[in-house]
Amino acid sequence: MTLPASGFAAWLRGLQDEITTQAAAIDGGTFRSDPWTKAADEPLQGEGITRILENGAVFERAGCGFSHVRGPRLPPSATQHRPQLAGAPFEAMGLSLVFHPRNPYAPTVHMNVRMISAGHPGEEPVCWFGGGMDLTPIYGFDEDAQHFHAACRDALAPYGEDKYARFKPWCDEYFFLKHRQEARGIGGIFFDDFAELGQARSMAMTQAVGAAFLGAYLPILQRRKDMPYGERERAFQLYRRGRYVEFNLVWDRGTHFGLQSGGRTESILLSMPPLAAWSYQHQSEPGSAEAMLATHFLVPRAWA
């Protein structure tokens, strides 16, 4: 099966280069580049590049992974909305990143853009897109939330006024820990199984989201990365990172897709923070900045 959007993979690799170059410049460190391939006798065939920066001055862990894989059968996590494609061979490519800054006042960020093409033999392949970005602060700031959401809104504006209005609540609903009844962060945008604009324009919209990432996140990082903090803030950061781990392992469909389809485990789990903590029935002091996270920032609201 030939991938319809043949230029998308090259664009993803270029975006990975741009993002990791700028992130490394801010940190002063270097991303380790780990190219990989899947052998012909494995469940998936394909290749990718995982780039990781750990123990940096700014990033405690920053992972940015490109993958382009092919498989004989779509996994169940990819066919729940397309049952007619159950069991079809597929091709998938994407770029996914999660940055965990060292400073508790600098928020964790996630961004992903992807495309899947699938079809039974003798049929025209079906192509669809997904992605988005979301911000997970430990200590919230209104101006950061407003800036991030405005960048998301502006990236989508050329593709219809309805897009941000749809993808923002979709993000709030998706990045939600149902077992905690708690949002993961302040959201952003999320879309999946998207093809309604036609292949070319749906791809262009997805590329616009990826291209908006640096402008959405780096100004926030620059404001927060050097703020002074102490043991209290660090302990709260590790506690909140525990929630991040819970979501990625229990609810995230991208993690499930990768593991179910036989993907590369190290690359799939690059989103995990290097350190996290759990506290039994944790209670923040009323009126504190820690309590404000739950009462003000983890409640869905119109930031832009």
C-alpha positions in Angstrom: 0.0 0.0 0.0 1.4 3.4 -1.0 0.9 6.2 1.4 -1.2 8.9 -0.2 0.5 11.9 1.5 4.1 11.1 0.6 5.5 14.5 1.7 4.1 14.3 5.2 7.0 12.1 6.6 9.6 14.6 5.3 7.7 17.4 6.9 7.6 15.6 10.2 11.3 15.0 10.1 11.9 18.7 9.4 9.7 19.7 12.3 11.5 17.4 14.6 14.8 19.0 13.6 13.5 22.5 14.2 11.9 21.8 17.5 14.8 19.9 19.0 17.3 22.5 17.7 15.5 25.4 19.4 14.9 23.4 22.6 18.6 22.4 22.8 19.6 26.1 22.4 17.4 27.1 25.3 18.7 24.3 27.5 22.4 24.4 26.5 22.4 20.6 26.2 22.3 18.2 23.4 19.5 15.8 22.2 20.7 12.2 21.8 19.5 11.0 18.5 18.5 7.3 18.4 17.5 6.1 14.9 15.7 2.7 14.9 14.2 0.2 12.5 11.7 -2.6 12.9 12.9 -5.9 11.3 10.8 -7.7 8.7 9.9 -10.5 11.2 8.4 -8.1 13.7 4.7 -7.2 14.0 5.4 -3.8 12.6 7.9 -2.7 9.9 9.3 0.7 9.6 11.7 3.2 11.1 11.9 6.3 13.2 14.2 8.7 15.1 13.8 9.2 18.9 15.5 12.2 20.3 15.9 12.7 24.0 17.6 15.3 26.3 17.9 14.3 29.9 19.3 16.0 33.0 19.6 19.3 31.2 19.8 22.8 32.8 16.2 23.6 31.7 14.7 20.2 30.8 14.8 17.3 33.2 13.6 15.2 30.3 12.6 16.2 26.8 11.6 13.6 24.3 10.6 14.1 20.7 10.0 11.1 18.5 9.3 10.6 14.8 8.0 7.2 13.6 6.8 5.8 10.2 5.6 2.2 10.5 3.5 -0.3 8.5 1.5 -3.2 9.8 -0.7 -6.0 8.5 -3.7 -5.3 10.8 -5.0 -2.1 12.4 -5.1 -2.5 16.2 -8.4 -2.2 18.0 -7.6 1.3 19.3 -7.6 2.6 15.7 -10.8 1.0 14.5 -13.3 1.9 17.2 -14.6 4.7 14.9 -13.9 2.9 11.6 -15.1 -0.7 12.0 -15.1 -1.3 8.3 -11.3 -1.1 8.4 -10.9 -3.8 11.1 -8.1 -6.1 10.2 -6.9 -3.9 7.3 -3.2 -3.3 6.7 -2.1 0.2 7.6 0.6 2.8 7.5 1.1 5.3 10.3 3.5 8.2 10.8 3.7 10.9 13.4 5.7 13.2 15.6 5.1 13.2 19.3 6.9 15.2 22.0 6.7 15.7 25.8 8.9 18.2 27.6 9.3 18.0 31.4 11.1 21.1 32.6 13.2 21.0 35.7 11.7 24.1 37.2 8.2 23.4 38.8 7.0 26.8 37.6 7.6 25.8 34.0 4.8 23.7 32.6 5.0 20.3 31.0 3.9 20.3 27.4 2.8 17.7 24.9 2.3 17.9 21.2 1.5 15.3 18.6 0.7 15.3 14.9 0.0 12.1 13.0 -1.5 10.5 9.9 -2.8 7.0 9.4 -3.6 5.4 6.0 -5.4 2.0 5.8 -7.3 -0.1 3.4 -8.2 -3.7 2.5 -6.4 -5.2 -0.6 -8.0 -3.9 -3.8 -9.6 -0.9 -2.1 -8.6 2.7 -2.2 -6.8 3.5 1.1 -8.5 5.8 3.6 -6.4 8.5 5.1 -7.0 10.5 8.3 -5.2 12.8 10.6 -5.0 13.6 14.3 -3.0 15.6 16.8 -3.0 18.7 19.0 -1.1 20.1 21.9 -1.8 20.6 25.6 -0.2 22.3 28.6 0.1 20.8 32.0 1.2 23.4 34.6 2.3 22.5 38.1 1.8 26.1 39.2 -0.6 28.0 37.0 -0.5 31.5 35.5 -3.4 33.1 33.7 -1.2 34.8 31.1 0.5 31.5 30.2 -2.9 29.8 29.7 -4.2 32.7 27.7 -1.1 32.8 25.5 -1.1 29.0 24.8 -4.8 28.9 23.9 -4.6 32.0 21.7 -1.8 30.3 19.8 -3.9 27.2 19.3 -6.9 29.2 18.2 -4.9 31.3 15.7 -3.3 28.2 14.2 -6.7 26.7 13.4 -8.4 30.0 12.3 -7.7 29.7 8.6 -9.4 26.3 8.5 -12.8 27.4 9.9 -14.0 29.3 12.9 -15.5 26.2 14.3 -12.2 24.3 14.6 -10.9 25.8 17.9 -14.5 25.8 19.3 -14.7 22.0 18.7 -11.1 21.0 19.4 -10.7 22.9 22.7 -13.5 21.0 24.5 -12.4 17.8 22.8 -9.0 18.3 24.4 -10.6 19.0 27.8 -12.6 15.8 27.5 -9.7 13.7 26.3 -7.0 14.7 28.7 -9.2 13.8 31.8 -8.3 11.2 34.4 -11.7 9.5 34.8 -10.6 7.5 37.8 -9.6 10.8 39.6 -12.4 12.9 38.1 -9.6 15.5 37.4 -8.2 17.3 34.3 -4.6 16.6 33.4 -3.9 20.2 32.8 -5.3 23.3 31.2 -5.8 21.6 27.9 -5.3 23.1 24.4 -6.6 21.4 21.3 -7.1 17.8 20.3 -8.5 16.2 17.2 -8.6 12.6 15.9 -10.0 10.7 12.9 -10.0 13.9 10.9 -10.5 14.0 7.2 -13.5 16.3 6.7 -11.6 19.0 4.8 -10.3 16.5 2.2 -6.8 15.0 2.2 -4.8 18.0 1.2 -6.5 20.6 3.4 -6.8 18.2 6.4 -3.1 17.6 6.1 -2.4 21.4 5.9 -4.4 22.0 9.1 -2.5 19.3 10.9 0.8 20.9 9.7 -0.4 24.3 11.0 -0.9 22.8 14.4 2.6 21.4 14.5 4.2 24.6 13.2 2.5 26.6 15.9 4.0 24.6 18.8 7.2 26.6 19.3 5.4 29.9 19.4 2.8 28.5 21.8 5.3 27.1 24.3 8.7 28.8 24.2 7.6 32.2 25.4 6.0 30.5 28.5 9.1 28.5 29.1 11.3 31.6 28.9 9.2 33.3 31.5 9.3 30.5 34.0 12.5 28.5 33.6 14.6 30.6 36.0 12.0 31.4 38.7 13.3 30.5 42.2 11.8 27.5 43.9 12.4 25.2 46.9 11.6 21.8 48.3 7.9 22.5 48.6 7.5 23.3 44.9 9.7 20.3 43.9 7.6 17.9 46.0 4.4 19.2 44.5 5.9 18.9 41.0 6.7 15.2 41.6 3.2 14.6 43.0 1.6 16.1 39.9 3.9 14.2 37.6 2.4 11.1 39.1 -1.0 12.1 37.7 0.7 12.5 34.3 2.0 9.0 34.4 -1.4 7.7 35.4 -3.1 9.3 32.4 -0.5 8.1 29.9 -0.6 4.5 31.0 -4.3 4.2 31.8 -6.1 6.4 29.3 -3.9 7.6 26.4 -5.0 6.0 23.1 -1.6 6.8 21.5 0.2 4.7 24.1 -2.4 1.9 23.7 -2.0 2.0 19.9 1.7 1.8 20.1 1.8 -1.1 22.5 -1.1 -3.0 20.9 0.5 -2.8 17.5 3.9 -4.0 18.6 5.6 -0.6 18.5 9.0 0.3 20.0 8.4 0.5 23.8 11.3 2.9 24.6 9.9 5.4 22.0 6.3 5.0 23.0 7.1 5.7 26.7 9.4 8.7 26.0 6.6 10.8 27.5 7.3 9.5 31.0 8.9 11.9 33.5 12.3 10.8 35.0 10.9 11.2 38.5 7.4 11.1 39.9 5.8 10.6 43.3 2.5 9.5 44.8 1.0 10.7 48.1 -2.0 9.0 49.8 -5.0 11.3 49.9 -2.9 14.4 49.3 -4.5 17.7 50.5 -3.2 21.1 49.5 -3.4 23.9 52.0 -6.6 25.9 51.3 -5.8 29.2 49.6 -2.4 28.1 48.6 -0.9 28.2 45.1 -1.1 24.4 45.1 -4.8 24.5 45.9 -5.3 27.1 43.2 -4.2 24.6 40.5 -7.2 22.4 41.3 -9.8 25.2 41.9 -8.8 27.6 39.1 -6.6 25.9 36.4 -7.9 22.3 36.2 -11.4 23.5 35.7 -12.2 23.9 31.9 -12.7 27.6 31.0 -12.5 29.9 28.0 -8.8 30.9 28.0 -8.9 32.4 24.6 
